[in-house]
Amino acid sequence: MKKMPGLEVESGIDKNLREGPIRVSSLGLEADEHDPTFHGGPDKAIHGYCSSHYPGWKKEHPVVADRFKPGAFGENFVTKHMNERNVCIGDVIAVGDEVMLQVSLPRQPCYKLNHRFQLKNFAPSTFKTSRTGWYYRVLKEGTVKAGDEIRLVERKWPKWTIERIQEYLHRNQNDLAMNEELAAIEELGKESRGAFQRRVAKAKAQEKREKGDKWRDFKIIEKTTQTPRIASFVLEAVNPKESTEDLQPGAHAKLKLPNGLLRSYSIVSGDRNKFELGIALEDKSRGGSRYLHESMAIGDVLQIGRITTDVQVASASSNHVFIVGGIGITAFLALAEGYHEVHYNFEMHYAVRSAADVPFRSRLEALGRSVRLYDRSKGEKMDIDDIMRTLKWNSHVYVCGPTRMMVAAKRAAEECGLEENDVHFEAFSADTSGDPFEVEVVNREGKVLKVGEEETLLEVLKREVGGDVESSCEVGNCGTCKVGLKTGRVDHRGTALTPEDKAGSMLSCVSRGIGRISIAI
């Protein structure tokens, strides 16, 4: 194990060839080292790789051709004729006179491959082309050496090659029948089998949700003053659904308050039956945060609608940088904790009014030196331009805070030449006003709607068309309210759409038409 260049993360990916005999135990080769967070264990005792892939990689990436050599992918066994197209899950093979192995998993590439070869987004290309390698579990221990004969002893799943499993693991994830079939293969290691099992459970849960009520009753079971302006609320379902896994970091929930107000707030952590919110009392509250702070207490019931996630885990990035202000910490705290737990390289720059205004303090302190606090009461100022200019190679940036911070970060990112998919902006508010415009809804008998200068298209659609338009965050983050754009020009706002999406879609919660447009819902 050694530190990767420019990072604090250690890795055992860069292997060296061994000629002599070496002992194989249930956990792999004697004296081999790896990061136990994602690697190692019985299902990942030995990594196999096809040496015939290396000439292709050299041709595709000539600038770093010298890096593509046996051991570069972190493999333990290098074979010339075994590859992802002729190796099947569950295959039992004999190596030499003593060792017996079983193929357990396709290799799941991570950002360390990008960093190892200094190629951005290289890791996804390995599974897209099925050149990842595979893992073995050890059925019988013993000694092996270079040149030992490898013999196929048993093949139970001949149709499930490593390549075909990767088809449904990565490239075609929504085939429920295939997910169910793969979830039932006992020889498939926990990492991949668990992924298929979770997809099956998620699909069935989604089916139940679609048949059930859109709004669920939740009770406040904890209310804690985090700072003079921020309170946290732990909500628990009155009628819990079947047990669910933790929500993905970056989720937010839509609340219907007893006074009729609808608001969306970031979920700090939890699952679909019990989760925690952090809510700041806004200086110019429209009633939502003030009502929650001043009128709601432990035992009170409110309704929760759609829970969505719009923050994508940038697993292919070598370094993760959070630029956060105030209550914006709620959007990314769980994500930062996740990176800390799995030893990813990250740094958090957090600006607050004063030391007394730090919510979830103990959780932030647990992140250690990765968090840098900027206390405005002491004259400390976050230099966003400098943070952007000095980013480590292959960094991903996450931004959430006041409007001034968001604008400054967007400008700095553009000036530093960062690509759109290198930065995630999570807004808590949005400017939705603008010139009035007209909208023809082509799949509602050509109905024409007028959107006033202080109205949003979403508000008008809900009022005039009804419940056909879903929404969640209502500030342009999640994309739930997306409608099809048929004709006309649009002032696109929000961050949920890619440039390609904007050619045929718009966010009805924040974007505005110019003159007259036509849409489909």
C-alpha positions as CSV (number, residue, x, y, z in Angstrom):
1,M,0.0,0.0,0.0
2,K,1.2,3.5,-0.8
3,K,-0.3,6.9,-1.3
4,M,-1.6,7.8,-4.7
5,P,0.2,10.8,-6.3
6,G,-1.2,14.1,-5.0
7,L,-3.8,12.4,-2.7
8,E,-3.9,11.3,0.9
9,V,-5.5,8.0,-0.2
10,E,-3.5,4.8,-0.1
11,S,-3.9,2.0,-2.7
12,G,-2.3,-1.3,-3.6
13,I,-3.3,-1.0,-7.2
14,D,0.2,-0.9,-8.7
15,K,1.4,-4.6,-8.5
16,N,4.7,-6.1,-9.4
17,L,5.3,-9.5,-11.1
18,R,6.3,-12.5,-8.9
19,E,8.0,-15.5,-10.5
20,G,8.5,-17.9,-7.5
21,P,6.0,-19.9,-5.5
22,I,3.5,-17.9,-3.4
23,R,1.0,-19.1,-0.8
24,V,-2.8,-18.7,-1.5
25,S,-5.1,-18.4,1.5
26,S,-8.8,-17.7,1.7
27,L,-8.1,-14.0,1.6
28,G,-5.7,-14.0,-1.3
29,L,-2.0,-14.1,-2.1
30,E,0.5,-14.0,0.8
31,A,1.9,-10.5,1.4
32,D,-0.6,-8.9,-1.0
33,E,-2.0,-5.5,0.2
34,H,-5.2,-3.7,-0.7
35,D,-7.6,-1.2,0.7
36,P,-10.2,-3.3,2.6
37,T,-12.9,-0.7,2.2
38,F,-13.8,-1.9,-1.3
39,H,-11.2,-4.6,-2.0
40,G,-10.3,-7.9,-0.3
41,G,-12.4,-10.4,1.6
42,P,-13.5,-13.9,0.6
43,D,-15.4,-12.7,-2.5
44,K,-12.4,-10.6,-3.7
45,A,-9.5,-12.8,-2.7
46,I,-7.8,-12.7,-6.1
47,H,-8.2,-10.4,-9.1
48,G,-7.7,-11.9,-12.5
49,Y,-7.0,-9.9,-15.7
50,C,-6.5,-10.7,-19.4
51,S,-3.1,-9.5,-20.6
52,S,-4.4,-9.4,-24.1
53,H,-6.2,-6.2,-23.2
54,Y,-3.1,-4.2,-22.7
55,P,-2.1,-3.7,-26.4
56,G,-5.6,-2.3,-27.0
57,W,-5.3,0.1,-24.1
58,K,-1.9,1.3,-25.3
59,K,-3.3,2.0,-28.8
60,E,-6.3,3.9,-27.4
61,H,-4.2,6.0,-24.9
62,P,-0.7,6.4,-26.5
63,V,0.2,9.3,-24.2
64,V,0.3,7.0,-21.2
65,A,1.0,3.7,-23.0
66,D,4.0,2.9,-20.8
67,R,1.6,2.5,-17.8
68,F,-0.3,-0.3,-19.4
69,K,1.6,-3.4,-18.3
70,P,0.8,-6.5,-16.3
71,G,-0.2,-5.6,-12.7
72,A,-1.3,-2.1,-13.7
73,F,-5.0,-2.8,-13.0
74,G,-4.1,-4.3,-9.6
75,E,-4.6,-7.8,-10.8
76,N,-3.0,-10.9,-9.1
77,F,-3.3,-13.4,-11.8
78,V,-2.4,-12.4,-15.4
79,T,-3.8,-14.8,-18.1
80,K,-3.6,-14.4,-21.9
81,H,-6.6,-16.4,-23.1
82,M,-9.1,-16.1,-20.3
83,N,-11.2,-12.9,-20.7
84,E,-14.6,-11.5,-19.8
85,R,-16.3,-13.2,-22.7
86,N,-15.2,-16.8,-21.9
87,V,-15.1,-16.6,-18.1
88,C,-18.5,-17.3,-16.4
89,I,-19.7,-16.5,-12.9
90,G,-19.4,-19.6,-10.6
91,D,-16.7,-21.2,-12.8
92,V,-14.5,-23.5,-10.6
93,I,-10.9,-23.7,-11.8
94,A,-7.8,-25.6,-10.6
95,V,-4.5,-23.7,-10.6
96,G,-1.4,-25.9,-10.5
97,D,-1.6,-29.0,-8.3
98,E,-3.1,-27.6,-5.1
99,V,-5.3,-24.5,-5.5
100,M,-9.0,-24.4,-6.4
101,L,-10.8,-21.1,-7.1
102,Q,-14.3,-20.0,-8.1
103,V,-15.2,-16.9,-10.2
104,S,-17.2,-14.7,-7.8
105,L,-17.5,-11.2,-9.2
106,P,-16.9,-8.8,-12.1
107,R,-14.4,-6.2,-11.0
108,Q,-16.1,-2.9,-10.2
109,P,-13.7,-0.1,-11.4
110,C,-13.4,3.0,-9.3
111,Y,-11.7,6.5,-9.5
112,K,-8.3,5.0,-8.6
113,L,-8.0,3.6,-12.1
114,N,-8.4,7.2,-13.4
115,H,-5.7,8.4,-11.1
116,R,-3.5,5.4,-11.7
117,F,-3.4,6.1,-15.5
118,Q,-4.0,9.9,-15.2
119,L,-7.0,9.6,-17.6
120,K,-10.2,11.4,-16.7
121,N,-13.3,9.1,-16.8
122,F,-11.2,6.1,-17.7
123,A,-12.8,3.8,-15.2
124,P,-16.3,3.8,-16.9
125,S,-14.7,2.8,-20.2
126,T,-13.4,-0.4,-18.7
127,F,-16.9,-1.7,-17.9
128,K,-18.5,-0.3,-21.0
129,T,-16.0,-2.4,-23.0
130,S,-15.9,-5.3,-20.5
131,R,-12.2,-5.0,-19.8
132,T,-12.4,-4.9,-16.0
133,G,-11.2,-8.3,-15.0
134,W,-12.9,-10.5,-12.4
135,Y,-12.5,-11.8,-8.9
136,Y,-12.0,-15.3,-7.5
137,R,-12.9,-16.7,-4.1
138,V,-10.6,-19.5,-2.8
139,L,-12.2,-22.9,-2.4
140,K,-8.9,-24.7,-1.6
141,E,-5.7,-23.1,-0.3
142,G,-2.2,-24.0,-1.5
143,T,0.8,-22.7,-3.4
144,V,0.9,-21.3,-7.0
145,K,3.6,-19.9,-9.3
146,A,3.9,-18.3,-12.7
147,G,3.4,-20.8,-15.5
148,D,1.1,-23.1,-13.5
149,E,-1.7,-24.7,-15.6
150,I,-5.2,-23.5,-15.2
151,R,-8.0,-26.0,-15.7
152,L,-11.8,-25.5,-15.8
153,V,-13.3,-28.0,-13.4
154,E,-17.0,-27.0,-13.3
155,R,-19.2,-24.5,-15.2
156,K,-22.7,-24.1,-13.6
157,W,-23.8,-20.9,-15.3
158,P,-22.6,-21.0,-18.9
159,K,-24.8,-18.2,-20.1
160,W,-23.6,-15.8,-17.5
161,T,-20.2,-14.6,-18.7
162,I,-18.6,-11.7,-16.9
163,E,-19.4,-9.6,-20.0
164,R,-23.1,-10.5,-19.9
165,I,-23.4,-9.8,-16.2
166,Q,-21.8,-6.3,-16.8
167,E,-24.5,-5.7,-19.5
168,Y,-27.1,-5.7,-16.8
169,L,-25.0,-4.4,-14.0
170,H,-24.0,-1.3,-15.9
171,R,-25.4,-0.9,-19.3
172,N,-29.0,-2.2,-19.1
173,Q,-30.0,-1.7,-15.5
174,N,-33.8,-1.6,-15.9
175,D,-34.5,-5.1,-17.1
176,L,-36.4,-6.4,-14.1
177,A,-36.5,-10.1,-15.3
178,M,-32.7,-10.1,-15.7
179,N,-32.2,-8.4,-12.3
180,E,-34.4,-11.0,-10.7
181,E,-32.5,-13.9,-12.3
182,L,-29.1,-12.5,-11.3
183,A,-30.3,-11.7,-7.8
184,A,-31.0,-15.4,-7.3
185,I,-27.5,-16.7,-8.3
186,E,-25.9,-17.8,-5.1
187,E,-22.4,-18.0,-6.6
188,L,-22.5,-14.3,-7.5
189,G,-20.6,-12.3,-4.8
190,K,-22.5,-10.1,-2.4
191,E,-21.4,-6.8,-4.0
192,S,-23.1,-7.5,-7.4
193,R,-25.8,-9.8,-6.2
194,G,-26.8,-7.2,-3.6
195,A,-27.0,-4.6,-6.3
196,F,-29.4,-6.7,-8.3
197,Q,-31.4,-7.6,-5.2
198,R,-31.7,-3.9,-4.3
199,R,-32.9,-3.1,-7.8
200,V,-35.6,-5.7,-7.6
201,A,-36.7,-4.5,-4.2
202,K,-36.7,-0.9,-5.4
203,A,-38.8,-1.7,-8.5
204,K,-41.4,-3.6,-6.4
205,A,-41.5,-0.7,-3.8
206,Q,-41.9,1.8,-6.6
207,E,-44.8,-0.2,-8.0
208,K,-46.4,-0.2,-4.5
209,R,-45.9,3.5,-4.1
210,E,-47.5,4.2,-7.5
211,K,-50.5,2.3,-6.4
212,G,-50.7,3.9,-3.0
213,D,-51.3,7.4,-1.7
214,K,-49.0,10.2,-2.8
215,W,-48.9,11.8,0.6
216,R,-47.9,10.0,3.8
217,D,-48.4,11.1,7.4
218,F,-45.2,11.6,9.4
219,K,-44.8,12.5,13.1
220,I,-42.2,14.8,14.6
221,I,-40.3,12.6,17.1
222,E,-37.4,14.9,17.7
223,K,-36.9,18.7,17.4
224,T,-33.5,20.0,18.3
225,T,-32.1,23.5,18.3
226,Q,-28.8,23.3,16.4
227,T,-28.0,27.0,16.3
228,P,-30.0,30.2,17.0
229,R,-31.3,30.0,13.4
230,I,-31.4,26.3,12.6
231,A,-33.4,23.5,14.0
232,S,-33.4,19.8,13.1
233,F,-36.5,17.7,12.9
234,V,-36.6,13.9,13.0
235,L,-39.7,12.6,11.2
236,E,-41.1,9.1,11.4
237,A,-43.8,7.5,9.3
238,V,-47.1,7.0,11.1
239,N,-47.6,3.9,9.0
240,P,-44.1,2.6,8.0
241,K,-43.6,0.9,4.7
242,E,-41.6,-2.3,4.3
243,S,-38.0,-1.8,5.6
244,T,-36.0,0.3,3.2
245,E,-32.3,1.1,2.8
246,D,-30.9,4.5,3.6
247,L,-31.7,7.3,1.2
248,Q,-29.0,8.3,-1.2
249,P,-27.1,11.4,-0.1
250,G,-28.6,14.6,-1.4
251,A,-32.3,13.6,-1.1
252,H,-35.0,16.1,-0.3
253,A,-38.6,15.8,0.8
254,K,-41.7,17.7,-0.2
255,L,-43.7,18.7,2.9
256,K,-47.4,19.6,3.2
257,L,-47.7,21.6,6.5
258,P,-50.9,21.7,8.5
259,N,-51.5,25.3,7.5
260,G,-51.6,24.2,3.8
261,L,-48.1,25.4,2.8
262,L,-46.0,23.2,0.5
263,R,-42.2,23.3,1.0
264,S,-39.2,21.2,0.0
265,Y,-36.2,20.6,2.3
266,S,-33.0,18.7,2.1
267,I,-32.8,15.4,4.1
268,V,-29.7,15.3,6.2
269,S,-29.9,11.5,6.6
270,G,-32.3,8.6,7.1
271,D,-34.6,6.3,5.0
272,R,-38.1,6.5,3.6
273,N,-39.7,5.7,7.0
274,K,-37.6,7.9,9.3
275,F,-35.3,10.8,8.4
276,E,-33.9,14.1,9.7
277,L,-34.3,17.6,8.2
278,G,-32.3,20.7,9.0
279,I,-34.3,23.9,8.6
280,A,-33.1,27.5,8.9
281,L,-35.5,30.2,10.0
282,E,-35.2,32.5,6.9
283,D,-34.9,36.2,7.4
284,K,-37.6,36.7,4.7
285,S,-39.6,33.6,5.4
286,R,-42.7,33.0,3.3
287,G,-44.2,31.1,6.2
288,G,-42.7,27.6,5.8
289,S,-39.6,27.8,7.9
290,R,-41.3,30.1,10.5
291,Y,-44.2,27.8,10.9
292,L,-42.0,24.8,11.4
293,H,-39.8,26.7,13.9
294,E,-42.5,28.4,15.9
295,S,-45.7,26.3,15.5
296,M,-44.7,22.7,15.2
297,A,-43.6,20.5,18.1
298,I,-42.8,16.9,19.0
299,G,-45.9,14.7,18.3
300,D,-47.3,17.0,15.6
301,V,-48.1,15.3,12.3
302,L,-47.4,16.6,8.8
303,Q,-47.5,15.0,5.3
304,I,-44.6,14.0,3.2
305,G,-44.9,13.7,-0.6
306,R,-42.3,12.8,-3.2
307,I,-38.7,12.1,-2.0
308,T,-36.2,12.7,-4.7
309,T,-32.4,12.7,-5.1
310,D,-30.6,15.0,-7.5
311,V,-27.0,14.9,-6.2
312,Q,-25.1,12.3,-8.2
313,V,-22.2,10.5,-6.5
314,A,-19.1,11.4,-8.7
315,S,-17.4,8.0,-8.1
316,A,-15.1,8.5,-11.0
317,S,-13.5,11.6,-9.5
318,S,-10.2,11.4,-7.6
319,N,-11.0,14.3,-5.3
320,H,-14.2,15.9,-4.0
321,V,-14.5,19.6,-3.0
322,F,-17.5,21.0,-1.1
323,I,-18.2,24.7,-1.1
324,V,-20.9,25.3,1.4
325,G,-22.5,28.2,3.3
326,G,-24.9,28.2,6.2
327,I,-27.9,25.8,5.9
328,G,-26.4,24.5,2.7
329,I,-24.5,21.9,4.8
330,T,-27.7,19.8,4.9
331,A,-27.5,19.1,1.2
332,F,-24.0,17.5,1.4
333,L,-23.3,16.4,4.9
334,A,-24.4,12.7,4.4
335,L,-22.4,12.6,1.1
336,A,-19.2,13.9,2.8
337,E,-19.7,11.4,5.6
338,G,-20.0,8.7,3.0
339,Y,-16.7,9.7,1.3
340,H,-15.0,9.9,4.7
341,E,-16.2,6.4,5.6
342,V,-14.8,4.8,2.4
343,H,-11.5,6.8,2.5
344,Y,-12.2,9.0,-0.5
345,N,-10.1,12.2,-0.9
346,F,-12.3,15.2,-0.1
347,E,-12.3,18.7,1.4
348,M,-15.1,20.8,2.7
349,H,-15.0,24.6,2.8
350,Y,-17.8,25.8,5.0
351,A,-18.7,29.5,5.6
352,V,-20.8,30.5,8.6
353,R,-21.8,33.7,10.3
354,S,-20.0,32.7,13.5
355,A,-18.9,29.6,15.4
356,A,-22.3,29.6,17.1
357,D,-23.9,29.1,13.7
358,V,-22.5,25.6,13.0
359,P,-25.2,23.0,12.9
360,F,-24.6,19.2,13.3
361,R,-21.3,20.2,14.9
362,S,-20.3,16.7,16.2
363,R,-20.9,15.2,12.8
364,L,-18.7,17.8,11.1
365,E,-16.0,17.4,13.8
366,A,-15.9,13.7,13.0
367,L,-14.7,14.5,9.5
368,G,-11.5,15.9,11.0
369,R,-9.1,18.0,9.0
370,S,-11.1,17.6,5.8
371,V,-13.4,20.4,7.0
372,R,-12.2,24.0,6.9
373,L,-14.5,26.5,8.7
374,Y,-14.7,30.2,7.7
375,D,-16.0,32.3,10.6
376,R,-17.3,35.7,9.2
377,S,-17.4,37.2,12.8
378,K,-13.6,36.8,12.9
379,G,-13.1,38.3,9.4
380,E,-12.4,35.0,7.8
381,K,-13.5,34.9,4.1
382,M,-13.7,31.9,1.8
383,D,-11.7,32.6,-1.4
384,I,-13.8,30.7,-4.0
385,D,-11.6,31.8,-6.9
386,D,-8.5,30.3,-5.2
387,I,-10.3,27.1,-4.4
388,M,-11.3,26.7,-8.0
389,R,-7.8,27.6,-9.3
390,T,-6.0,25.1,-7.1
391,L,-8.2,22.1,-7.5
392,K,-6.4,18.8,-7.6
393,W,-6.5,16.8,-10.9
394,N,-9.9,15.1,-11.6
395,S,-11.8,16.9,-8.9
396,H,-15.6,17.2,-8.6
397,V,-17.1,20.3,-6.9
398,Y,-20.3,20.6,-5.0
399,V,-21.8,24.0,-4.2
400,C,-24.7,25.0,-1.9
401,G,-25.2,28.2,-0.1
402,P,-26.6,31.8,-0.4
403,T,-27.2,33.2,-3.8
404,R,-24.0,35.3,-3.7
405,M,-21.9,32.2,-3.1
406,M,-23.6,30.3,-5.9
407,V,-23.1,33.1,-8.4
408,A,-19.4,33.5,-7.3
409,A,-18.8,29.7,-7.6
410,K,-20.4,29.5,-11.0
411,R,-18.3,32.4,-12.3
412,A,-15.1,31.0,-10.9
413,A,-15.8,27.6,-12.4
414,E,-16.4,29.1,-15.8
415,E,-13.2,31.2,-15.6
416,C,-11.2,28.1,-14.6
417,G,-12.5,26.2,-17.5
418,L,-14.4,23.5,-15.5
419,E,-16.8,21.5,-17.5
420,E,-20.5,21.5,-16.6
421,N,-20.4,17.9,-15.3
422,D,-17.5,18.7,-13.0
423,V,-19.6,21.0,-10.7
424,H,-22.9,20.3,-9.0
425,F,-24.9,23.4,-7.9
426,E,-27.6,22.7,-5.3
427,A,-30.0,25.7,-5.0
428,F,-32.3,26.4,-2.0
429,S,-34.0,29.2,-3.8
430,A,-34.4,30.4,-7.3
431,D,-35.3,33.6,-9.2
432,T,-38.5,32.6,-11.0
433,S,-39.9,36.0,-12.0
434,G,-39.7,37.5,-15.5
435,D,-41.7,38.8,-18.5
436,P,-45.1,37.2,-19.0
437,F,-45.4,34.5,-21.6
438,E,-48.0,32.3,-23.2
439,V,-48.0,28.5,-23.3
440,E,-49.9,26.1,-25.6
441,V,-50.2,22.6,-24.1
442,V,-50.4,20.6,-27.3
443,N,-51.5,17.3,-25.7
444,R,-54.4,19.0,-23.8
445,E,-56.4,20.0,-26.8
446,G,-54.1,22.9,-27.6
447,K,-55.1,24.7,-24.4
448,V,-53.4,28.1,-24.1
449,L,-52.2,29.4,-20.7
450,K,-50.9,32.8,-19.7
451,V,-48.0,32.9,-17.2
452,G,-47.7,36.2,-15.3
453,E,-44.5,37.9,-14.4
454,E,-44.6,36.7,-10.8
455,E,-46.0,33.2,-11.6
456,T,-44.2,30.1,-12.6
457,L,-45.3,27.8,-15.4
458,L,-45.5,25.0,-12.8
459,E,-48.0,27.0,-10.7
460,V,-50.1,27.8,-13.7
461,L,-50.1,24.2,-14.9
462,K,-51.2,22.9,-11.5
463,R,-54.0,25.5,-11.4
464,E,-55.2,25.1,-14.9
465,V,-54.4,21.5,-15.8
466,G,-54.4,19.7,-12.5
467,G,-52.3,16.9,-11.1
468,D,-50.6,15.8,-14.4
469,V,-47.4,17.7,-13.5
470,E,-45.3,16.3,-10.7
471,S,-42.8,18.4,-8.7
472,S,-40.4,18.1,-5.8
473,C,-37.7,20.7,-5.1
474,E,-39.3,23.5,-7.1
475,V,-35.9,25.4,-7.4
476,G,-34.5,23.7,-10.5
477,N,-32.4,21.0,-8.9
478,C,-34.2,17.7,-9.4
479,G,-35.9,17.7,-12.8
480,T,-39.1,16.2,-11.5
481,C,-41.2,19.0,-13.1
482,K,-39.6,18.7,-16.5
483,V,-42.0,19.1,-19.5
484,G,-41.4,18.6,-23.2
485,L,-40.6,21.7,-25.2
486,K,-42.2,21.6,-28.7
487,T,-41.7,25.0,-30.1
488,G,-40.4,28.4,-29.0
489,R,-37.5,29.8,-27.0
490,V,-36.9,29.4,-23.3
491,D,-34.9,31.2,-20.7
492,H,-33.5,28.1,-19.0
493,R,-32.9,28.3,-15.3
494,G,-31.9,25.7,-12.7
495,T,-29.3,22.9,-12.9
496,A,-31.2,19.7,-13.5
497,L,-31.0,19.7,-17.3
498,T,-28.0,19.0,-19.5
499,P,-27.4,21.1,-22.6
500,E,-28.8,18.2,-24.7
501,D,-31.9,18.1,-22.5
502,K,-32.6,21.8,-23.0
503,A,-33.1,21.3,-26.7
504,G,-36.4,19.5,-26.0
505,S,-37.3,20.1,-22.4
506,M,-37.7,22.8,-19.8
507,L,-38.1,23.0,-16.0
508,S,-41.6,24.3,-15.3
509,C,-40.7,25.3,-11.8
510,V,-38.1,28.0,-12.7
511,S,-37.6,28.4,-16.5
512,R,-39.6,30.9,-18.5
513,G,-40.8,31.0,-22.0
514,I,-40.0,33.9,-24.3
515,G,-43.1,35.2,-26.0
516,R,-45.1,32.1,-26.9
517,I,-44.0,28.5,-26.6
518,S,-45.7,25.1,-26.9
519,I,-45.2,22.2,-24.6
520,A,-46.3,18.7,-23.9
521,I,-46.9,17.3,-20.4
